[in-house]
């Protein structure tokens, strides 16, 4: 079995790129940066051979925690350190964080046990929120992991399921009746100009 995994890993190519930082305004004063994660591969481990999703720092923290629980004896790579003085408008800090995310993911790909976690695949190849990833990976959705990945960015994962899930903490429902929006303020997750000052 191990030699079979070695043969597979020698011919597999998994290319990951973290790029296109986007500054988003959540509420009146709070902003965060999300990053586009592009994956290109010929590996049989992945459902799609090419995908792009957007994730933020807190979602990477969640992913590392999940992988840590699944692989207790494996030392996981570190994420870029959390910095209370992180300046999302500082291109150097943003670039350093993106490089750290790439290195983290590249290290994950080197371990077949970590690569087998369905939450990793949903994180990288679907646009599901963390709450929905958890529900899907534990079999609590009407769609499978494979279906969620295959139909990424489609209406397959309907708004009716959003209502059944009672509007998760990411307030992903596009309806303005969710209470996630205030009058006179941009909708949560609205891109704002990313200045390079």
Backbone as JSON, one array per atom type, in Angstrom:
{
  "sequence": "XXXXXXXXXXXXXXXXXXXXXXXXXXXXXXXXXXXXXXXXXXXXXXXXXXXXXXXXXXXXXXXXXXXXXXXXXXXXXXXXXXXXXXXXXXXXXXXXXXXXXXXXXXXXXXXXXXXXXXXXXXXXXXXXXXXXXXXXXXXXXXXXXXXXXXXXXXXXXXXXXXXXXXXXXXXXXXXXXXXXXXXXXXXXXXXXXXXXX",
  "N": [[0.83, -1.2, 0.0], [1.9, 1.26, 0.85], [3.94, 1.62, -1.05], [2.39, 1.95, -3.3], [1.16, 4.41, -2.75], [3.47, 5.98, -2.76], [4.22, 5.78, -5.46], [2.02, 7.02, -6.67], [2.26, 9.62, -5.59], [4.65, 10.45, -6.7], [4.08, 10.97, -9.37], [2.05, 12.75, -9.31], [0.93, 16.08, -9.64], [0.43, 18.94, -7.87], [-0.55, 22.08, -7.85], [-0.61, 25.07, -6.15], [-1.9, 28.3, -5.61], [-2.01, 31.26, -3.89], [-3.62, 34.22, -4.11], [-4.61, 37.52, -5.27], [-5.6, 39.4, -3.09], [-8.39, 40.64, -1.32], [-9.98, 43.31, 0.09], [-12.57, 43.44, 2.36], [-15.55, 44.92, 3.55], [-17.16, 44.41, 6.52], [-19.02, 45.36, 8.55], [-19.92, 48.49, 9.99], [-17.3, 49.49, 10.85], [-15.57, 47.36, 10.67], [-13.29, 45.45, 8.82], [-11.99, 42.9, 6.63], [-9.58, 40.73, 5.03], [-9.85, 38.7, 2.22], [-8.66, 35.9, 0.31], [-7.83, 34.6, -2.9], [-7.74, 31.25, -3.66], [-6.18, 29.22, -5.8], [-6.22, 26.12, -7.36], [-4.53, 23.71, -9.2], [-4.27, 20.59, -10.66], [-3.22, 17.19, -11.36], [-3.79, 15.13, -9.85], [-5.36, 12.21, -8.6], [-6.57, 12.41, -6.21], [-8.12, 14.66, -6.01], [-11.31, 15.96, -6.83], [-11.98, 17.9, -8.76], [-9.96, 19.18, -11.37], [-9.1, 21.7, -11.58], [-9.6, 24.61, -9.72], [-10.93, 27.5, -8.05], [-11.28, 29.34, -5.13], [-12.4, 31.57, -2.5], [-10.95, 32.49, 0.55], [-10.54, 33.4, 4.02], [-8.34, 34.5, 6.72], [-9.26, 33.47, 9.26], [-10.64, 31.22, 8.44], [-8.61, 29.58, 7.5], [-7.39, 29.06, 9.94], [-9.4, 27.56, 11.15], [-9.37, 25.32, 9.39], [-6.8, 24.25, 9.88], [-7.11, 23.51, 12.55], [-9.09, 21.49, 12.3], [-7.69, 19.56, 10.76], [-5.69, 18.96, 12.54], [-7.11, 17.68, 14.58], [-7.87, 15.39, 13.23], [-5.51, 14.09, 12.59], [-3.73, 13.18, 14.83], [-1.1, 12.34, 15.47], [0.57, 13.52, 13.71], [2.74, 16.17, 12.98], [1.63, 19.26, 12.28], [2.03, 21.75, 9.69], [2.82, 25.2, 10.3], [0.66, 28.05, 10.38], [0.75, 31.35, 8.89], [1.73, 33.64, 11.35], [-0.66, 35.03, 13.64], [-1.27, 38.41, 13.75], [-1.82, 41.04, 15.8], [-1.52, 43.6, 14.96], [-1.78, 43.56, 12.27], [-1.88, 45.01, 9.14], [-4.12, 45.46, 6.78], [-3.87, 47.08, 4.63], [-1.25, 47.2, 4.03], [0.89, 46.26, 1.64], [3.17, 44.61, 1.82], [2.84, 43.1, 4.2], [0.49, 41.73, 3.53], [1.32, 40.25, 1.29], [3.26, 38.63, 2.49], [1.65, 37.11, 4.19], [0.08, 35.74, 2.28], [2.05, 34.17, 1.05], [2.75, 32.58, 3.25], [0.34, 31.15, 3.57], [0.33, 29.65, 1.18], [2.65, 28.06, 1.58], [1.82, 26.61, 3.83], [-0.36, 25.11, 2.76], [0.98, 23.66, 0.74], [2.62, 22.04, 2.31], [0.68, 20.48, 3.57], [-0.25, 19.0, 1.39], [1.75, 17.16, 1.03], [1.31, 15.04, 2.69], [-0.36, 12.05, 2.73], [-2.37, 11.22, 4.57], [-3.44, 13.61, 5.62], [-4.31, 14.69, 3.26], [-6.49, 13.17, 2.72], [-8.69, 14.12, 4.05], [-12.01, 15.11, 3.99], [-12.93, 17.66, 4.6], [-10.81, 19.32, 3.97], [-10.84, 19.13, 1.18], [-13.36, 20.24, 0.59], [-12.9, 22.79, 1.58], [-10.95, 23.73, -0.22], [-12.1, 23.38, -2.75], [-14.75, 24.11, -2.91], [-17.31, 26.6, -2.5], [-18.49, 26.7, -0.06], [-19.53, 27.79, 3.2], [-17.82, 27.68, 6.39], [-19.51, 26.51, 8.3], [-21.31, 25.11, 6.67], [-19.49, 23.39, 5.41], [-18.74, 21.78, 7.58], [-21.23, 20.58, 8.14], [-21.74, 19.23, 5.73], [-19.51, 17.47, 5.52], [-20.03, 15.85, 7.68], [-22.24, 14.53, 6.86], [-24.75, 15.73, 7.05], [-26.23, 17.11, 5.18], [-28.24, 17.51, 2.21], [-26.75, 17.02, 0.02], [-23.79, 15.44, -1.25], [-20.24, 15.34, -0.43], [-18.78, 15.17, -2.83], [-20.7, 16.12, -4.66], [-21.05, 18.75, -3.72], [-18.55, 19.82, -4.27], [-18.34, 19.44, -7.06], [-20.36, 21.06, -8.0], [-19.71, 23.62, -7.33], [-20.11, 27.11, -6.88], [-22.66, 27.17, -7.99], [-26.27, 27.11, -8.25], [-27.1, 24.86, -7.01], [-26.8, 24.24, -4.29], [-29.12, 25.24, -2.52], [-31.07, 28.18, -1.63], [-33.12, 27.44, -0.01], [-32.12, 25.47, 1.65], [-30.4, 27.04, 3.07], [-32.18, 28.48, 4.66], [-33.17, 26.4, 6.18], [-30.91, 25.78, 7.59], [-30.84, 27.87, 9.22], [-29.59, 30.44, 8.74], [-26.39, 30.64, 8.85], [-23.42, 31.54, 10.77], [-21.93, 33.08, 9.06], [-23.68, 34.62, 7.68], [-24.65, 34.17, 5.0], [-26.84, 34.29, 3.35], [-28.41, 35.94, 0.69], [-30.55, 37.49, 0.99], [-32.08, 40.48, 2.09], [-33.54, 40.42, 4.33], [-32.38, 39.14, 6.45], [-31.19, 40.54, 8.42], [-28.58, 41.18, 8.34], [-27.64, 43.45, 7.36], [-27.32, 46.96, 7.44], [-29.15, 50.03, 7.16], [-27.91, 52.32, 4.86], [-25.32, 51.39, 4.98], [-22.72, 49.45, 3.44], [-23.44, 46.16, 2.15], [-22.66, 43.27, 4.08], [-19.49, 41.92, 3.56], [-18.87, 43.37, 1.34], [-16.8, 44.4, -1.26], [-14.17, 46.73, -0.82], [-12.12, 49.47, -1.9], [-8.77, 48.45, -2.37], [-6.14, 49.77, -1.15], [-2.76, 50.72, -1.87], [-1.12, 52.11, -0.13]],
  "CA": [[0.0, 0.0, 0.0], [2.75, 2.44, 0.93], [4.62, 1.81, -2.33], [1.39, 2.48, -4.23], [1.06, 5.84, -2.45], [4.71, 6.61, -3.23], [4.14, 5.87, -6.93], [1.05, 8.06, -6.99], [2.74, 10.95, -5.24], [5.75, 10.83, -7.58], [3.58, 11.45, -10.66], [1.03, 13.77, -9.08], [1.31, 17.49, -9.57], [-0.58, 19.78, -7.22], [-0.07, 23.46, -7.86], [-1.5, 25.94, -5.38], [-1.53, 29.7, -5.67], [-2.84, 32.16, -3.1], [-3.44, 35.49, -4.82], [-5.73, 38.45, -5.36], [-6.2, 39.79, -1.82], [-9.53, 41.53, -1.47], [-10.4, 43.91, 1.36], [-14.02, 43.45, 2.44], [-16.12, 45.63, 4.69], [-18.2, 43.59, 7.14], [-20.01, 46.21, 9.19], [-19.53, 49.9, 9.93], [-15.87, 49.76, 10.96], [-14.77, 46.15, 10.59], [-12.93, 44.93, 7.49], [-11.08, 41.76, 6.61], [-9.04, 40.42, 3.72], [-9.92, 37.31, 1.78], [-7.65, 35.57, -0.7], [-8.24, 33.6, -3.87], [-6.9, 30.06, -3.65], [-6.34, 28.5, -7.06], [-5.64, 24.79, -7.34], [-4.43, 23.01, -10.49], [-3.68, 19.31, -10.33], [-3.55, 15.99, -12.11], [-3.91, 14.11, -8.81], [-6.64, 11.51, -8.47], [-7.12, 12.75, -4.89], [-9.02, 15.8, -6.13], [-12.47, 15.78, -7.71], [-11.79, 18.83, -9.88], [-8.55, 19.36, -11.73], [-8.81, 23.12, -11.46], [-10.63, 25.3, -8.96], [-10.56, 28.73, -7.35], [-12.22, 29.74, -4.08], [-11.91, 32.66, -1.67], [-10.93, 32.18, 1.98], [-9.91, 34.4, 4.88], [-7.41, 33.96, 7.73], [-9.96, 32.67, 10.27], [-11.0, 29.94, 7.83], [-7.39, 28.78, 7.52], [-7.23, 28.63, 11.33], [-10.37, 26.48, 11.31], [-8.89, 24.16, 8.65], [-5.67, 23.66, 10.6], [-7.66, 22.86, 13.74], [-9.74, 20.25, 11.85], [-6.66, 18.6, 10.36], [-5.0, 18.59, 13.77], [-7.96, 16.71, 15.26], [-7.93, 14.18, 12.41], [-4.2, 13.47, 12.49], [-3.14, 13.53, 16.12], [0.33, 12.04, 15.59], [1.32, 14.24, 12.68], [3.0, 17.57, 13.27], [1.11, 20.08, 11.18], [2.76, 22.99, 9.42], [2.29, 26.42, 10.95], [0.07, 29.12, 9.57], [1.39, 32.64, 9.19], [1.31, 34.0, 12.7], [-1.67, 36.06, 13.78], [-0.65, 39.65, 14.17], [-2.87, 42.0, 16.18], [-1.26, 44.87, 14.28], [-1.8, 43.31, 10.83], [-2.45, 46.12, 8.39], [-4.6, 44.94, 5.51], [-3.51, 48.02, 3.56], [0.19, 47.12, 3.85], [1.12, 45.21, 0.64], [4.21, 43.69, 2.28], [2.24, 42.17, 5.16], [-0.48, 40.9, 2.81], [2.1, 39.32, 0.47], [3.88, 37.67, 3.41], [0.59, 36.2, 4.64], [-0.27, 34.88, 1.15], [3.15, 33.21, 0.92], [2.59, 31.65, 4.36], [-0.79, 30.26, 3.27], [0.8, 28.72, 0.15], [3.56, 27.1, 2.2], [0.99, 25.76, 4.68], [-1.1, 24.17, 1.92], [1.95, 22.77, 0.09], [3.03, 21.04, 3.31], [-0.47, 19.58, 3.75], [-0.34, 18.12, 0.23], [2.8, 16.15, 1.1], [0.92, 13.98, 3.6], [-1.58, 11.38, 2.25], [-3.41, 11.19, 5.6], [-4.08, 14.93, 5.65], [-4.94, 14.88, 1.95], [-7.72, 12.38, 2.64], [-9.75, 14.75, 4.84], [-13.01, 15.72, 3.1], [-13.06, 19.09, 4.89], [-9.77, 19.98, 3.17], [-11.31, 19.21, -0.21], [-14.43, 21.22, 0.53], [-12.26, 24.1, 1.81], [-10.2, 24.14, -1.41], [-12.78, 23.24, -4.03], [-16.16, 24.54, -2.89], [-17.47, 27.92, -1.9], [-19.3, 26.55, 1.14], [-19.05, 28.4, 4.44], [-17.28, 26.71, 7.34], [-20.65, 25.8, 8.88], [-21.8, 24.15, 5.67], [-18.47, 22.36, 5.24], [-18.89, 20.86, 8.71], [-22.47, 19.83, 7.96], [-21.58, 18.35, 4.57], [-18.52, 16.44, 5.85], [-20.62, 14.93, 8.65], [-23.39, 13.88, 6.24], [-25.98, 16.38, 7.5], [-26.81, 17.91, 4.09], [-28.87, 16.68, 1.18], [-25.76, 16.81, -1.02], [-22.56, 14.78, -0.81], [-19.01, 16.12, -0.6], [-18.49, 15.21, -4.26], [-21.67, 17.02, -5.31], [-20.75, 20.12, -3.32], [-17.35, 20.24, -5.0], [-18.63, 19.47, -8.49], [-21.3, 22.14, -8.32], [-19.23, 24.86, -6.71], [-20.58, 28.35, -7.52], [-23.92, 27.0, -8.71], [-27.44, 27.25, -7.4], [-27.45, 23.53, -6.5], [-26.94, 24.37, -2.85], [-30.17, 26.25, -2.65], [-31.37, 29.06, -0.51], [-34.04, 26.77, 0.91], [-31.31, 24.82, 2.67], [-29.89, 28.11, 3.93], [-33.22, 28.77, 5.65], [-33.22, 25.25, 7.08], [-29.73, 25.86, 8.44], [-31.08, 29.08, 10.02], [-28.63, 31.51, 8.48], [-25.2, 30.39, 9.66], [-22.73, 32.71, 11.33], [-21.33, 33.9, 8.01], [-24.77, 35.4, 7.08], [-24.45, 34.05, 3.56], [-28.07, 34.51, 2.6], [-28.37, 37.22, -0.01], [-31.77, 38.21, 1.32], [-31.85, 41.59, 3.01], [-34.36, 40.22, 5.52], [-31.65, 38.37, 7.45], [-30.69, 41.41, 9.47], [-27.13, 41.27, 8.21], [-27.32, 44.7, 6.66], [-27.91, 48.17, 8.02], [-29.47, 51.06, 6.19], [-26.84, 53.27, 4.63], [-24.0, 50.76, 5.03], [-22.59, 48.41, 2.43], [-23.76, 44.81, 2.56], [-21.52, 42.56, 4.65], [-18.68, 41.27, 2.54], [-18.77, 44.23, 0.17], [-15.41, 44.81, -1.52], [-13.81, 48.14, -0.75], [-10.85, 49.63, -2.6], [-7.58, 47.93, -1.71], [-5.11, 50.77, -1.44], [-1.38, 50.29, -1.68], [-0.41, 53.23, 0.49]],
  "C": [[0.86, 1.25, 0.0], [3.48, 2.69, -0.39], [3.67, 2.35, -3.39], [1.21, 3.99, -4.0], [2.29, 6.59, -2.92], [4.68, 6.8, -4.73], [3.16, 6.96, -7.35], [1.62, 9.44, -6.75], [3.9, 11.4, -6.13], [5.25, 11.4, -8.9], [2.53, 12.55, -10.5], [1.63, 15.16, -9.03], [0.15, 18.24, -8.95], [0.02, 21.17, -7.11], [-1.09, 24.34, -7.13], [-0.99, 27.37, -5.47], [-2.52, 30.5, -4.83], [-2.57, 33.56, -3.64], [-4.64, 36.4, -4.62], [-6.36, 38.78, -4.01], [-7.31, 40.81, -2.05], [-9.97, 42.01, -0.09], [-11.92, 44.02, 1.35], [-14.48, 44.17, 3.69], [-17.26, 44.79, 5.23], [-19.33, 44.45, 7.68], [-19.49, 47.64, 9.12], [-18.02, 50.09, 9.89], [-15.0, 48.55, 10.69], [-14.53, 45.72, 9.13], [-12.08, 43.68, 7.68], [-10.61, 41.54, 5.17], [-9.36, 38.96, 3.42], [-9.0, 37.14, 0.58], [-8.21, 34.52, -1.64], [-7.23, 32.46, -3.81], [-7.19, 29.29, -4.93], [-5.55, 27.2, -7.0], [-5.67, 24.22, -8.74], [-3.69, 21.72, -10.21], [-4.03, 18.24, -11.35], [-3.77, 14.83, -11.13], [-5.31, 13.51, -8.78], [-7.29, 11.81, -7.13], [-8.17, 13.84, -4.97], [-10.11, 15.54, -7.15], [-12.35, 16.65, -8.96], [-10.31, 19.0, -10.15], [-8.13, 20.81, -11.64], [-9.95, 23.78, -10.69], [-10.05, 26.56, -8.33], [-11.67, 29.06, -6.36], [-11.6, 30.9, -3.31], [-12.03, 32.27, -0.22], [-10.21, 33.28, 2.74], [-9.09, 33.7, 5.97], [-8.13, 33.04, 8.73], [-10.39, 31.32, 9.73], [-9.79, 29.01, 7.73], [-7.14, 28.24, 8.93], [-8.17, 27.45, 11.6], [-9.87, 25.2, 10.62], [-7.75, 23.47, 9.4], [-6.16, 22.93, 11.85], [-8.33, 21.52, 13.39], [-8.71, 19.18, 11.5], [-5.9, 18.09, 11.58], [-5.8, 17.54, 14.54], [-7.97, 15.36, 14.54], [-6.62, 13.42, 12.41], [-3.38, 13.81, 13.73], [-1.63, 13.33, 16.19], [1.19, 12.79, 14.59], [1.52, 15.69, 13.12], [2.58, 18.4, 12.06], [1.99, 21.3, 10.95], [2.07, 24.17, 10.1], [1.64, 27.32, 9.91], [0.9, 30.38, 9.78], [0.86, 33.11, 10.54], [0.26, 35.11, 12.68], [-1.0, 37.29, 14.35], [-1.75, 40.65, 14.54], [-2.71, 43.35, 15.49], [-1.2, 44.68, 12.77], [-2.52, 44.45, 10.14], [-2.84, 45.6, 7.01], [-4.29, 45.86, 4.34], [-2.01, 48.04, 3.31], [0.49, 45.96, 2.89], [2.17, 44.19, 1.08], [3.66, 42.66, 3.25], [1.26, 41.22, 4.48], [0.27, 39.85, 1.98], [2.75, 38.24, 1.34], [2.84, 36.65, 3.89], [0.19, 35.24, 3.51], [0.79, 33.79, 0.95], [3.07, 32.16, 2.03], [1.46, 30.67, 4.14], [-0.38, 29.22, 2.22], [1.7, 27.65, 0.75], [2.81, 26.13, 3.11], [0.3, 24.69, 3.84], [-0.15, 23.19, 1.21], [2.42, 21.69, 1.05], [1.92, 20.03, 3.56], [-0.51, 18.55, 2.62], [0.7, 17.01, 0.25], [2.42, 14.96, 1.96], [-0.39, 13.33, 3.14], [-2.7, 11.33, 3.29], [-4.17, 12.52, 5.66], [-4.86, 15.18, 4.36], [-6.25, 14.13, 1.82], [-8.89, 13.0, 3.4], [-10.74, 15.48, 3.92], [-13.18, 17.21, 3.36], [-12.0, 19.89, 4.14], [-10.25, 20.17, 1.74], [-12.45, 20.22, -0.37], [-13.88, 22.64, 0.71], [-11.62, 24.62, 0.53], [-11.03, 24.17, -2.69], [-14.27, 23.54, -4.0], [-16.22, 25.92, -2.25], [-18.38, 27.87, -0.68], [-18.68, 27.3, 2.31], [-18.51, 27.28, 5.34], [-18.41, 25.88, 7.96], [-21.16, 24.74, 7.92], [-20.78, 23.05, 5.39], [-18.6, 21.31, 6.34], [-20.12, 19.98, 8.53], [-22.34, 18.82, 6.82], [-20.64, 17.19, 4.9], [-19.09, 15.43, 6.84], [-21.91, 14.29, 8.13], [-24.73, 14.5, 6.62], [-26.58, 17.31, 6.44], [-27.43, 16.96, 3.08], [-27.91, 16.42, 0.02], [-24.5, 16.18, -0.42], [-21.38, 15.74, -0.97], [-18.7, 16.28, -2.08], [-19.43, 16.15, -5.0], [-21.39, 18.48, -4.97], [-19.55, 20.66, -4.09], [-17.66, 20.41, -6.48], [-19.49, 20.66, -8.88], [-20.95, 23.44, -7.63], [-19.67, 26.05, -7.56], [-21.85, 28.17, -8.33], [-25.08, 27.14, -7.74], [-27.89, 25.91, -6.82], [-27.67, 23.56, -4.99], [-27.86, 25.55, -2.63], [-30.35, 27.1, -1.41], [-32.36, 28.43, 0.45], [-33.28, 26.02, 1.98], [-30.69, 25.84, 3.6], [-30.9, 28.41, 5.04], [-33.32, 27.64, 6.66], [-32.04, 25.27, 8.05], [-29.77, 27.1, 9.33], [-29.97, 30.12, 9.95], [-27.38, 31.39, 9.35], [-24.46, 31.68, 10.0], [-22.08, 33.59, 10.28], [-22.37, 34.77, 7.31], [-24.69, 35.37, 5.57], [-25.71, 34.28, 2.74], [-28.02, 35.88, 1.95], [-29.62, 38.05, 0.28], [-31.48, 39.33, 2.31], [-32.68, 41.45, 4.27], [-33.64, 39.47, 6.63], [-31.15, 39.24, 8.59], [-29.19, 41.59, 9.41], [-26.71, 42.58, 7.56], [-28.0, 45.86, 7.35], [-28.19, 49.17, 6.93], [-28.29, 52.02, 6.08], [-25.44, 52.69, 4.75], [-23.92, 49.7, 3.96], [-22.96, 47.05, 3.01], [-22.5, 44.13, 3.09], [-20.79, 41.82, 3.55], [-18.55, 42.1, 1.28], [-17.32, 44.63, -0.05], [-15.26, 46.33, -1.4], [-12.46, 48.29, -1.44], [-9.68, 49.16, -1.74], [-6.44, 48.85, -2.05], [-3.72, 50.22, -1.16], [-0.57, 51.43, -1.1], [0.48, 52.76, 1.61]]
}
